[in-house]
Amino acid sequence: MFGDGAAATIMSIDGVARIGEFVLGIDGSGANNLMVKMGGARHSKPLQDEDFDADGYILTSDHLYMNG
């Protein structure tokens, strides 16, 4: 799957380091922002000029598009 990650390194000359509290979870409320609506290659059709946005990204239901 897709995801963002971050890492931190704690260094101490005293030999004592503490990792603070964190929350690990999933929020699926934005699922419509990462979608292949028609199932990708199973249902693809030849691309037309109107299938591209102004920046050249493909915006069809057959292709993966991430809004964000």
TORPA-4810 file (N, C-alpha, C, O; in nm, 3 decimals):
<nodes>
NODE_1_0.083_-0.118_0.000_0.000_0.000_0.000_0.088_0.124_0.000_0.210_0.115_-0.004_M
NODE_2_0.025_0.236_0.004_0.095_0.362_0.003_0.097_0.418_0.145_0.012_0.385_0.227_F
NODE_3_0.193_0.503_0.171_0.197_0.565_0.302_0.308_0.666_0.312_0.399_0.670_0.229_G
NODE_4_0.300_0.745_0.412_0.404_0.842_0.443_0.475_0.793_0.568_0.414_0.728_0.653_D
NODE_5_0.601_0.823_0.579_0.675_0.779_0.696_0.768_0.887_0.745_0.806_0.978_0.672_G
NODE_6_0.804_0.875_0.869_0.898_0.969_0.928_0.983_0.892_1.028_0.940_0.790_1.083_A
NODE_7_1.101_0.939_1.049_1.190_0.874_1.145_1.266_0.981_1.223_1.290_1.091_1.174_A
NODE_8_1.301_0.945_1.344_1.380_1.035_1.428_1.484_0.952_1.501_1.459_0.838_1.538_A
NODE_9_1.599_1.010_1.521_1.705_0.944_1.596_1.735_1.026_1.720_1.760_1.147_1.712_T
NODE_10_1.733_0.959_1.833_1.762_1.026_1.959_1.903_0.988_2.001_1.935_0.870_2.012_I
NODE_11_1.986_1.089_2.024_2.124_1.064_2.066_2.148_1.136_2.198_2.102_1.248_2.219_M
NODE_12_2.220_1.070_2.285_2.247_1.130_2.415_2.385_1.088_2.462_2.423_0.972_2.449_S
NODE_13_2.460_1.181_2.518_2.591_1.146_2.573_2.576_1.085_2.713_2.670_1.027_2.766_I
NODE_14_2.457_1.100_2.772_2.431_1.043_2.904_2.389_0.897_2.898_2.381_0.831_3.001_D
NODE_15_2.360_0.847_2.778_2.315_0.709_2.765_2.167_0.694_2.795_2.118_0.581_2.806_G
NODE_16_2.095_0.804_2.808_1.952_0.799_2.838_1.877_0.869_2.725_1.905_0.985_2.692_V
NODE_17_1.783_0.799_2.666_1.701_0.858_2.561_1.558_0.811_2.583_1.534_0.699_2.629_A
NODE_18_1.464_0.897_2.552_1.323_0.864_2.575_1.244_0.887_2.446_1.258_0.991_2.381_R
NODE_19_1.163_0.790_2.412_1.073_0.805_2.299_0.938_0.847_2.355_0.884_0.782_2.444_I
NODE_20_0.885_0.956_2.303_0.758_1.010_2.351_0.638_0.931_2.302_0.653_0.832_2.230_G
NODE_21_0.520_0.975_2.341_0.396_0.909_2.302_0.371_0.926_2.153_0.414_1.024_2.091_E
NODE_22_0.301_0.830_2.095_0.263_0.837_1.955_0.132_0.765_1.935_0.091_0.684_2.018_F
NODE_23_0.067_0.794_1.824_-0.059_0.730_1.789_-0.040_0.659_1.656_0.011_0.718_1.561_V
NODE_24_-0.079_0.534_1.650_-0.070_0.455_1.529_-0.211_0.414_1.490_-0.282_0.352_1.570_L
NODE_25_-0.253_0.447_1.370_-0.389_0.413_1.330_-0.413_0.440_1.183_-0.324_0.483_1.110_G
NODE_26_-0.535_0.415_1.142_-0.576_0.432_1.002_-0.703_0.516_0.998_-0.793_0.499_1.080_I
NODE_27_-0.709_0.606_0.900_-0.829_0.684_0.875_-0.863_0.669_0.728_-0.795_0.726_0.643_D
NODE_28_-0.965_0.593_0.696_-1.000_0.567_0.557_-1.096_0.667_0.495_-1.149_0.643_0.387_G
NODE_29_-1.119_0.779_0.563_-1.217_0.875_0.512_-1.175_0.939_0.380_-1.261_0.991_0.308_S
NODE_30_-1.047_0.937_0.345_-1.001_0.996_0.219_-0.979_0.894_0.109_-0.907_0.922_0.013_G
NODE_31_-1.039_0.776_0.120_-1.016_0.669_0.022_-1.049_0.710_-0.120_-0.987_0.661_-0.214_A
NODE_32_-1.145_0.799_-0.137_-1.180_0.841_-0.273_-1.072_0.927_-0.338_-1.083_0.957_-0.457_N
NODE_33_-0.970_0.967_-0.265_-0.860_1.046_-0.320_-0.748_0.959_-0.377_-0.654_1.011_-0.437_N
NODE_34_-0.758_0.828_-0.360_-0.659_0.734_-0.415_-0.736_0.613_-0.466_-0.763_0.520_-0.391_L
NODE_35_-0.771_0.615_-0.593_-0.865_0.517_-0.643_-0.837_0.482_-0.788_-0.798_0.568_-0.867_M
NODE_36_-0.858_0.356_-0.823_-0.867_0.313_-0.963_-1.010_0.263_-0.978_-1.039_0.147_-0.948_V
NODE_37_-1.098_0.349_-1.022_-1.241_0.321_-1.020_-1.283_0.205_-1.108_-1.375_0.131_-1.072_K
NODE_38_-1.219_0.188_-1.222_-1.260_0.083_-1.314_-1.172_-0.041_-1.306_-1.188_-0.132_-1.387_M
NODE_39_-1.079_-0.047_-1.213_-0.999_-0.167_-1.197_-0.873_-0.172_-1.279_-0.817_-0.280_-1.297_G
NODE_40_-0.826_-0.061_-1.329_-0.697_-0.055_-1.399_-0.699_-0.124_-1.533_-0.790_-0.102_-1.613_G
NODE_41_-0.600_-0.208_-1.560_-0.578_-0.267_-1.691_-0.691_-0.360_-1.735_-0.705_-0.386_-1.854_A
NODE_42_-0.770_-0.409_-1.643_-0.879_-0.501_-1.681_-0.982_-0.435_-1.771_-1.045_-0.502_-1.852_R
NODE_43_-1.001_-0.303_-1.757_-1.105_-0.234_-1.831_-1.052_-0.113_-1.908_-1.130_-0.024_-1.942_H
NODE_44_-0.925_-0.107_-1.935_-0.867_0.015_-1.994_-0.910_0.033_-2.140_-0.944_-0.062_-2.210_S
NODE_45_-0.907_0.160_-2.182_-0.939_0.196_-2.321_-0.828_0.289_-2.370_-0.756_0.346_-2.288_K
NODE_46_-0.814_0.306_-2.500_-0.711_0.399_-2.551_-0.734_0.541_-2.499_-0.848_0.585_-2.486_P
NODE_47_-0.626_0.611_-2.469_-0.636_0.746_-2.415_-0.667_0.847_-2.524_-0.620_0.835_-2.637_L
NODE_48_-0.746_0.947_-2.489_-0.781_1.058_-2.577_-0.722_1.186_-2.517_-0.682_1.187_-2.401_Q
NODE_49_-0.716_1.293_-2.595_-0.663_1.420_-2.546_-0.737_1.470_-2.422_-0.676_1.528_-2.333_D
NODE_50_-0.868_1.448_-2.417_-0.947_1.497_-2.303_-0.924_1.416_-2.174_-0.976_1.452_-2.068_E
NODE_51_-0.847_1.307_-2.184_-0.816_1.226_-2.065_-0.704_1.285_-1.981_-0.673_1.230_-1.875_D
NODE_52_-0.642_1.393_-2.025_-0.529_1.454_-1.955_-0.570_1.589_-1.897_-0.648_1.662_-1.958_F
NODE_53_-0.516_1.622_-1.779_-0.540_1.757_-1.726_-0.435_1.853_-1.780_-0.353_1.814_-1.863_D
NODE_54_-0.437_1.978_-1.736_-0.347_2.081_-1.788_-0.200_2.051_-1.761_-0.113_2.100_-1.833_A
NODE_55_-0.172_1.971_-1.658_-0.033_1.936_-1.625_0.013_1.805_-1.690_0.127_1.763_-1.670_D
NODE_56_-0.074_1.742_-1.767_-0.037_1.619_-1.836_-0.066_1.492_-1.759_-0.027_1.384_-1.803_G
NODE_57_-0.135_1.502_-1.645_-0.172_1.383_-1.568_-0.295_1.318_-1.627_-0.387_1.386_-1.672_Y
NODE_58_-0.295_1.186_-1.626_-0.409_1.110_-1.678_-0.521_1.112_-1.574_-0.499_1.077_-1.458_I
NODE_59_-0.639_1.151_-1.615_-0.753_1.159_-1.525_-0.870_1.076_-1.576_-0.975_1.130_-1.608_L
NODE_60_-0.851_0.945_-1.585_-0.961_0.858_-1.625_-0.991_0.761_-1.512_-0.912_0.745_-1.420_T
NODE_61_-1.105_0.696_-1.520_-1.143_0.597_-1.419_-1.059_0.470_-1.429_-1.065_0.385_-1.340_S
NODE_62_-0.981_0.456_-1.536_-0.898_0.337_-1.557_-0.760_0.348_-1.494_-0.689_0.248_-1.484_D
NODE_63_-0.720_0.467_-1.451_-0.583_0.490_-1.406_-0.578_0.540_-1.262_-0.668_0.609_-1.215_H
NODE_64_-0.470_0.502_-1.192_-0.451_0.545_-1.055_-0.423_0.694_-1.052_-0.338_0.745_-1.126_L
NODE_65_-0.494_0.764_-0.966_-0.473_0.908_-0.949_-0.482_0.938_-0.800_-0.574_0.892_-0.732_Y
NODE_66_-0.386_1.013_-0.749_-0.387_1.052_-0.609_-0.408_1.202_-0.599_-0.328_1.280_-0.651_M
NODE_67_-0.513_1.243_-0.533_-0.546_1.383_-0.514_-0.480_1.430_-0.385_-0.538_1.421_-0.277_N
NODE_68_-0.358_1.480_-0.398_-0.290_1.528_-0.277_-0.148_1.482_-0.270_-0.078_1.514_-0.174_G
</nodes>
